[in-house]
Amino acid sequence: MIETHSLTKRYGAVAALEDCALEVRRGEVYGLLGPNGAGKTTLLRLLLGFLNPTSGNATIDGLDCQRQSLRVRRLVSYLPGEARLFRQMRSRRVLKFFAEVRPEGDFRRSLALADRLELDLSRRVSAMSTGMRQKLALAATMAADTPLLILDEPTANLDPTVRGVVLDLVNEARESGRTILFSSHVLSEVEQACDRVSFLRRGRLVHTQTMSELKCRHRIRAELTGAMPPVPASMDGELSVRADEEGHVIIETPGELSPVLSWLATLPLRRMNVEPVGLRALYDQLHVEPSD
């Protein structure tokens, strides 16, 4: 559905995005993770043709995102990181406007979404809190019947209950066959909603991970009463093993856990702890600053 090839955006000597190669498959929820300034919003704006790349290219459903940007936008419903709405309009009128301005719009669906998001439709935008404006933008964005949703920080400024509703809506969109690309820095939400996730750091895509594979990864911390023996040949190359002279061992396994535990049970263990390698641990590993 989405492909980028060596996509780069520079501002003078500063690379906001560099050599980005991304593929988002049709019908999946794909997350972009990274701290502020990592390049997430730049990538989304390049996909929509709001920015021109310094080099490289991007396509959506086979259409070039720069040369065919108008056709691309007909396929996309986009929630920007800071949605600018008509301040003097009442929220109901805002939803009606967006439903009428696009062929894919659906006012009834907008109203239904507003109800699920617990949005007061009688207020003017100027009298709304930041969180209420976010709800209004979400209702307008997700109501459009487009094959692709691009959401930039969709749960920003929302309380935990409404964040859960937004994640439910993302899941329902996937079940209906839509493709969703969204950026976030809330790891728990990405872990819950996404099929795959890419990590950006200083404008570079540094790692892509399927959530199904991540759920199989575990870290085992053990303390031995004797020396650490060699890893069995059947597991060699699959396990990451770190051991010190005092018998402390850390093992990371990307796959089936039971064979590793069976092997460890034959060793002289003093204690052992098994924990999943979640998105937080992977994020911290990828974003740790190198020492001087």
N, C-alpha and C positions, 0 to 999 in steps of 0.2 A: 504493500500500500504506500509506504514511504521509503525512499532510498536517497541517501546522500553519498556523494563521491568526492573525497578530498575537499570537503566544504570548508572554506576559510573566510573569516572576516577580520580585517585589520583596520585599526585606526592609527595611522602613522606607524610607529614602531611597536604598538601594543596589539597583540592578537587576542581579540575577544573570543574567537573560535578558530581552531587550527586543525586542518587535515581531518575533518570529522567524517567517518564512514559509519553510517547508521542504516539499519534495515528494520522497519516495523511491518510485521505481517498483518494481513487482513484479519479482522475479528479478534485481535488481542488487545490487552491493556498493557501499555508500555510506559514505564516510569523513567523520568530523568531526575537524577539525584546529584546534589552538589551544593556547596555553600554559596552564599550570595557572591556574584561576580564570577561564577564558574563558567558561564556561557550558556546557561539553559534558555534564558529569554532571548538571547541573540539567535540561537538555533531556531526557536519557534518563529521569530520574526522573519528569518531567512526563508523558512518553509512557506510562509504566507506571502512572500514577495514584498514585504514592507521594507526590507533591506536588500541591497544588492551585494552579492558575495565579492570578495577580492579575487577569489579563484575557486575552482570546483563548481559543482552543481547539485541540485536536488530535484527530485520528482515526487509527485503524489499521483497515484493511480496512472502512472505513465506520462503525466503532464509535467512539463518543465515549470518549476516554481517561479522563475523570473519571466521567461518569454510567454508563458501561458497563465499568468497569475490570476486573471479574472476567471478563467475556467476552473482553476484550482480552488478559488475561494467559494465557488458554488458547491464544492464537495465538502466544505469544512464549516463547522460551527466553532467559533474561537472565543475563549474567555481570556482576556488579557489580565496581566497581573494587577493592573490598576484600571478598572473599568470606569470610563467617564460617561455618565448618564445625564439625561436632560434634567437639570436641577429643578426647574419650575413645574415639571410634569408630575402628576400623581403616578404612583407605581403601576396602577392598573393600566393607565394610558401608555406608559413606557412599554409594557408587555404587548399591548395591542399594536403599537407602532412597529416593534420588531417582528411581530407575527405577520404584519401586512407588507412590510418592505421586502421580505424575502419570499420567493415561491415555496420554499420549504417550511415556512413558518406555520405555526398551529396555535392559535390563541387559546383554545380550550385546553390544550396540553400545557400551555404556559400557566394557566390558572391552576390546573391540577398540581403542577410542580410547586407553585407558590404556596399552595395549601400544605403540601408535604414539608416544605421548608419553614412553615409557620411564619409567613410573611404577611404583614399588614398592608393591604393594597390601597388603603385610603390615604396614606401619607404621601406628601410631596417628597421628592428625592432630597431636596435641600434640608428637610427635617429628619432625615434618616441617619442612623448611626452607620459607621463603617461596615459593621457586620450585616446590617439590613440591606445596605447597597450591594454587598457581596451576594446575598441571597437573591436579590432582584436580578443581578447580572447572570447568576446561575440559572434561574428560571427562564430567562430570555434565551440563553445560549443552548441549554440542553433540550429545549422544546423543538428547535428546528430539526427537521427530519433529514439530516445529512449523514453520509456514510462514515464521516470522520469527525471526531471531537478532538480539539486541541485545547487543553486547559492549563493555564499558567497559575500555579498555586491556588487550586480551586477551593481549598478549605481555609484559606487565610482569613483571620478575624472572626471565625465562627466558633461557637461554643461546642463542647464535646458531643452533645446530643445531635446537633445539626451536622457536625462533621460525619457522624455515623450515617445520617440520611444521605449525604452526598456520596459516600462510598457505596451505599446501596444503589443509588442511581447510576453510578459508574458500572457496577456489576450488571444491572438490568440492561444498560446500553450494550454491554458486551454480549449478553444473552440474546439480544435482538439482532446480533450480527454486525454491530457497529465497531469501528476501530477507535481506540482512545489512546491519545498520547498526552501525558500530563507531567508537569514538573512539580517538584516538591522538595522540601528539606525535612519533612516529617517522616521519619523512617518507618514508624509503625503503620502509617497509612499506606505507604508504598508496599510494605510487606504483606498487608492484608489484601490490597486491591490488584496488584500487578501480576502479569504472567512473566514478564521480563523487565529488567531494569538496567540502565546504563549509568555509570558514574562519570561525571565531568569534574575536572580539576584544572583550574587556570586555563580554561579554554580548550582543553584536550579531553577526548573521550578515553578514559584510562581502563575501563573494564565493563564488560557486559555479562550479566548473570541471569539465568532462569531461576525463578523462585522455586520450582520443583526440585532442581539440583541443590539449591541452597538448603532446603529442608532436610536433605540427606546428609549434609555435612555436620560433623560432630568434632568437638575437642575433648580429649581425654587427658586428665591430669592425674598422674600416678606417682607414688613414692615406693621405690623398691628397697628391699633389705640387702640386695646383692647387686652385681653388675648387670647392666642392660645387655641382653643378648642380641644377636643380629635379627633383623626383621625376616620372617619366613619368605622364601622365594616367591610364593604365591601372592604376597602382598607388597613385595619390593617394587618401588616405583609409584605405588598408589598412596602410600602413607607419607606424611610429613612428620618426622620424628626429631625432637630436640631433647637431649639428655645432658645432665651435668654429672660431676664426679661424686656428688652426694646422693645420687639415686633418684633425683627429681626428673620426671619425664613428662613431656607434653607431646601428644600425638594428635594429628588432625587427619580425619578420614573423609574423603568426598563421597563415599558410597555406602555399601551395606555395612552395618555396625556389628552384627552378630559374629562374623568370623574374627574380627579384631578382639572382641571381648573374650571369645573362646581361647584365643592365643594368650591374652593377658592373664587369663585365669590359671595358666600353667606357670606363671612367673612368681617369684617370691615378693608378693605385694604387701606393703604395710597399709596403704590406703589408696583409694581411687575415686575419681569424680568424673562423671560424663555430662557434658552440656552441649546444646546445639550451638552451631556457629551461625548466629543470626545476622541480620542486615547491619546492625550496629557494629559488630565486631569487624565485618568486612569493610564497612565505611571507614572506621577508624584506621584500619590497616592501609587502605588506599590513600587516605588523606593525611597520614602522618608526615610531618616535615622531616626531611633528611637532616641528620646532624652535621655540623661543620667539621 
